[in-house]
């Protein structure tokens, strides 16, 4: 595993023992590993896996201490998600989704909703979808939600959904704001009010249970929504100026570095067992050359990631909001840890032969990494926009969700 990163004091939480969280992950590591194959076949985390993860309270790790959260820093979140993922990609993915969506809800919902969702006697976990493939219609006291959404990772273990939907203008069309942009609201309601629709027969990340779900006239209280494209932080305003996209980047990036580290460790262990005579993998100069190159790139990508997030933390601790340039670098670092991970997985898959072809840790991580790298948050358009901003072509723009838009 990688060396722990030290953190600045004064802004982040002090009531949660971060070292104890990492120690808990170390202790449950064997449970996560023993159940990873069953979870992959099951299409969700089994009871033993989730019971092991539950004490971490992942939906609360970034929430403010005042509302019962741990108020971890981004780099602490990266390390924690990395550590879980090292033992199980499925467990790591569900954990990071609960952490990031929990952070979004804690950041942008009004106090009245926070009192219900994060009260001292509550233990809510959040899952859902931020793409608006449904509609919200205004009614007395709130809204009615209708639609169908995909990729609800971790919903089997969530208590509340986090669901993006277009606001109905009253005539069945999307309402627009004063700038002519459609209004997208993120709605929260208990999971049991939705239809869980399945549809998760996929190449990798099977254990995440990222199924489709649907809503038929689900009532959403008026204070249980926030505008997902333009939401202003209601608490921890410097940290949560990262917005929905910046918070999601912590989770996806932490997952990628954990998976990359594990597959390289496993292929090295496999090669060490294949030594002693010519023709064996551990005696191959080409293998160790390629291994060294991939080891270097994965470590370099991780170092870049932490460099970017330490700079973000420095700004937050100084009382500043996160800048456009910092978000651009967050996107580049997120992309690079995935691209380095894909290359490492391709190397391992080709080098290990039958060992990576058959079911096992290497095969599973290979499938999971290819799936993770296809996630919308890693797409080339985001990297292109970040490159334009850093290169000075779009320096007069700002990030809104995953788009770098002209300032109005």
TAURQUI-V310829 format. One record per residue. N is the residue number from 1. RES is the residue in one small letter. SS is DSSP state (H for helix, E for strand, C for the rest). PHI is phi as a letter, one per 20 degrees, with the letter a starting at -180 (* if undefined). PSI is psi in whole degrees, 0 to 359 (999 if undefined). Layout:
BEGIN
n = {N;N}
res = {RES;RES}
ss = {SS;SS}
phi = {PHI;PHI}
psi = {PSI;PSI}
END
This chain:
BEGIN
n = {1;2;3;4;5;6;7;8;9;10;11;12;13;14;15;16;17;18;19;20;21;22;23;24;25;26;27;28;29;30;31;32;33;34;35;36;37;38;39;40;41;42;43;44;45;46;47;48;49;50;51;52;53;54;55;56;57;58;59;60;61;62;63;64;65;66;67;68;69;70;71;72;73;74;75;76;77;78;79;80;81;82;83;84;85;86;87;88;89;90;91;92;93;94;95;96;97;98;99;100;101;102;103;104;105;106;107;108;109;110;111;112;113;114;115;116;117;118;119;120;121;122;123;124;125;126;127;128;129;130;131;132;133;134;135;136;137;138;139;140;141;142;143;144;145;146;147;148;149;150;151;152;153;154;155;156;157;158;159;160;161;162;163;164;165;166;167;168;169;170;171;172;173;174;175;176;177;178;179;180;181;182;183;184;185;186;187;188;189;190;191;192;193;194;195;196;197;198;199;200;201;202;203;204;205;206;207;208;209;210;211;212;213;214;215;216;217;218;219;220;221;222;223;224;225;226;227;228;229;230;231;232;233;234;235;236;237;238;239;240;241;242;243;244;245;246;247;248;249;250;251;252;253;254;255;256;257;258;259;260;261;262;263;264;265;266;267;268;269;270;271;272;273;274;275;276;277;278;279;280;281;282;283;284;285;286;287;288;289;290;291;292;293;294;295;296;297;298;299;300;301;302;303;304;305;306;307;308;309;310;311;312;313;314;315;316;317;318;319;320;321;322;323;324;325;326;327;328;329;330;331;332;333;334;335;336;337;338;339;340;341;342;343;344;345;346;347;348;349;350;351;352;353;354;355;356;357;358;359;360;361;362;363;364;365;366;367;368;369;370;371;372;373;374;375;376;377;378;379;380;381;382;383;384;385;386;387;388;389;390;391;392;393;394;395;396;397;398;399;400;401;402;403;404;405;406;407;408}
res = {x;x;x;x;x;x;x;x;x;x;x;x;x;x;x;x;x;x;x;x;x;x;x;x;x;x;x;x;x;x;x;x;x;x;x;x;x;x;x;x;x;x;x;x;x;x;x;x;x;x;x;x;x;x;x;x;x;x;x;x;x;x;x;x;x;x;x;x;x;x;x;x;x;x;x;x;x;x;x;x;x;x;x;x;x;x;x;x;x;x;x;x;x;x;x;x;x;x;x;x;x;x;x;x;x;x;x;x;x;x;x;x;x;x;x;x;x;x;x;x;x;x;x;x;x;x;x;x;x;x;x;x;x;x;x;x;x;x;x;x;x;x;x;x;x;x;x;x;x;x;x;x;x;x;x;x;x;x;x;x;x;x;x;x;x;x;x;x;x;x;x;x;x;x;x;x;x;x;x;x;x;x;x;x;x;x;x;x;x;x;x;x;x;x;x;x;x;x;x;x;x;x;x;x;x;x;x;x;x;x;x;x;x;x;x;x;x;x;x;x;x;x;x;x;x;x;x;x;x;x;x;x;x;x;x;x;x;x;x;x;x;x;x;x;x;x;x;x;x;x;x;x;x;x;x;x;x;x;x;x;x;x;x;x;x;x;x;x;x;x;x;x;x;x;x;x;x;x;x;x;x;x;x;x;x;x;x;x;x;x;x;x;x;x;x;x;x;x;x;x;x;x;x;x;x;x;x;x;x;x;x;x;x;x;x;x;x;x;x;x;x;x;x;x;x;x;x;x;x;x;x;x;x;x;x;x;x;x;x;x;x;x;x;x;x;x;x;x;x;x;x;x;x;x;x;x;x;x;x;x;x;x;x;x;x;x;x;x;x;x;x;x;x;x;x;x;x;x;x;x;x;x;x;x;x;x;x;x;x;x;x;x;x;x;x;x;x;x;x;x;x;x;x;x;x;x;x;x}
ss = {C;C;C;C;C;C;C;C;C;C;C;C;C;C;C;C;C;H;H;H;H;H;H;H;H;H;H;H;H;H;H;H;H;H;H;H;H;H;H;H;H;H;C;C;C;C;H;H;H;H;H;H;H;H;C;C;C;H;H;H;C;C;C;C;H;H;H;C;C;C;C;C;C;H;H;H;H;H;H;H;H;H;H;H;H;H;H;C;H;H;H;H;H;H;H;H;H;H;H;H;H;H;H;H;H;H;H;H;C;C;H;H;H;H;H;H;H;C;C;C;C;C;C;C;C;E;E;E;E;C;C;C;C;E;E;E;E;E;E;C;C;E;E;E;E;E;E;E;E;E;E;E;C;C;H;H;H;C;C;E;E;E;E;E;E;E;E;E;C;C;C;C;C;E;C;E;C;C;C;C;C;E;C;E;E;E;E;E;E;E;H;H;H;C;E;E;E;E;C;C;C;C;C;C;C;H;H;H;C;C;E;E;E;E;E;E;E;E;E;E;E;C;C;C;E;E;E;C;C;C;C;C;C;C;C;C;C;C;H;H;H;H;H;H;H;H;H;H;H;H;H;H;H;H;H;H;H;H;H;H;H;H;H;H;H;H;H;H;H;H;H;H;C;C;C;C;C;C;C;C;H;H;H;C;H;H;H;H;H;H;H;H;H;H;H;H;H;H;H;H;H;H;H;H;H;H;H;H;H;H;H;H;H;H;H;H;H;C;C;C;C;C;C;H;H;H;H;H;H;H;H;H;H;H;H;H;H;H;H;H;H;H;H;H;H;H;H;H;H;H;H;H;C;H;H;H;H;C;C;C;H;H;H;H;H;H;H;H;H;H;H;H;C;C;C;H;H;H;C;H;H;H;H;H;H;H;H;H;H;H;C;C;C;C;C;C;E;E;E;E;C;C;E;E;E;E;C;C}
phi = {*;e;f;f;d;f;c;f;d;o;d;e;f;c;e;e;e;f;g;f;f;f;f;f;f;g;f;e;g;f;f;f;f;f;d;f;f;f;f;f;f;f;n;a;f;f;f;f;f;f;f;f;f;g;f;f;l;f;f;d;f;d;f;f;g;f;d;n;e;e;l;f;f;g;f;f;f;g;f;f;f;g;f;f;f;g;e;a;f;f;f;f;f;f;f;f;f;g;f;f;f;f;f;f;f;f;e;d;f;f;g;f;f;f;f;e;e;c;f;f;d;d;b;e;c;c;b;q;b;e;e;f;d;b;c;d;d;f;c;g;n;r;b;d;d;c;q;c;c;d;m;e;g;m;f;f;d;e;d;c;e;c;c;e;b;f;e;f;e;o;d;n;d;f;f;c;e;f;e;n;e;f;e;d;d;d;d;c;b;g;g;f;e;d;e;e;d;m;m;c;d;c;f;b;m;g;f;f;l;e;e;e;b;c;c;c;l;f;f;d;f;g;e;d;c;b;f;f;e;c;f;d;f;e;b;l;f;f;f;f;f;g;m;g;f;f;f;f;f;g;f;f;f;f;f;f;f;f;f;f;f;f;f;f;f;f;f;f;f;f;f;f;e;d;c;o;b;g;n;e;g;f;e;e;f;f;f;f;f;f;f;f;f;f;g;f;f;f;f;f;f;f;f;f;g;f;g;f;f;f;f;f;f;g;f;g;f;e;n;d;f;f;e;g;f;f;f;g;f;g;f;f;f;f;f;f;f;f;f;f;f;f;f;f;f;f;g;f;f;f;f;e;m;f;f;e;f;e;g;r;f;f;f;f;f;g;f;f;f;f;f;f;f;e;f;g;f;d;f;f;f;f;f;f;f;f;f;f;f;f;f;n;e;d;f;e;d;c;e;c;l;d;d;e;d;f;f;d}
psi = {166;162;138;147;136;154;150;158;163;327;324;168;153;352;338;130;103;321;326;326;314;323;323;318;318;318;322;356;312;324;316;318;319;331;357;318;319;319;321;320;325;330;19;168;136;174;321;320;311;325;324;324;331;319;343;339;57;329;350;0;330;354;153;143;327;336;14;11;177;338;48;157;163;318;330;318;318;313;319;315;321;315;318;314;327;325;331;117;321;315;321;320;312;319;317;327;313;320;313;317;324;322;317;315;317;334;318;345;152;166;322;321;321;322;329;324;330;22;166;336;16;157;61;149;147;141;160;212;134;6;125;85;26;183;145;126;129;132;175;125;0;228;160;130;131;144;185;138;157;169;47;70;134;11;334;338;11;159;333;146;157;105;119;139;150;144;127;134;3;344;15;8;157;130;153;154;187;342;1;9;145;148;121;122;146;117;147;131;158;141;323;349;357;159;123;118;359;216;53;60;96;173;312;171;31;321;350;344;43;64;171;154;158;158;136;101;46;126;132;118;150;327;9;29;156;153;107;332;331;18;136;138;138;348;161;56;331;310;310;1;350;332;178;317;317;321;318;327;327;312;310;320;317;321;314;319;330;317;319;315;318;317;327;321;320;322;328;317;318;316;323;332;350;61;169;337;157;143;342;151;317;348;3;120;320;319;311;331;309;323;314;318;317;322;316;318;319;318;320;320;318;317;318;317;311;328;313;313;331;322;320;314;321;318;315;314;335;358;15;151;157;135;166;316;319;321;321;316;325;316;318;317;319;316;316;321;331;317;319;322;318;314;319;319;322;317;311;316;316;323;325;352;232;334;326;342;320;162;139;185;313;315;319;316;323;311;321;319;319;324;314;322;346;0;147;325;350;8;159;330;325;315;320;314;318;318;319;319;313;324;356;5;319;42;349;16;173;156;130;112;237;17;142;103;159;140;136;999}
END
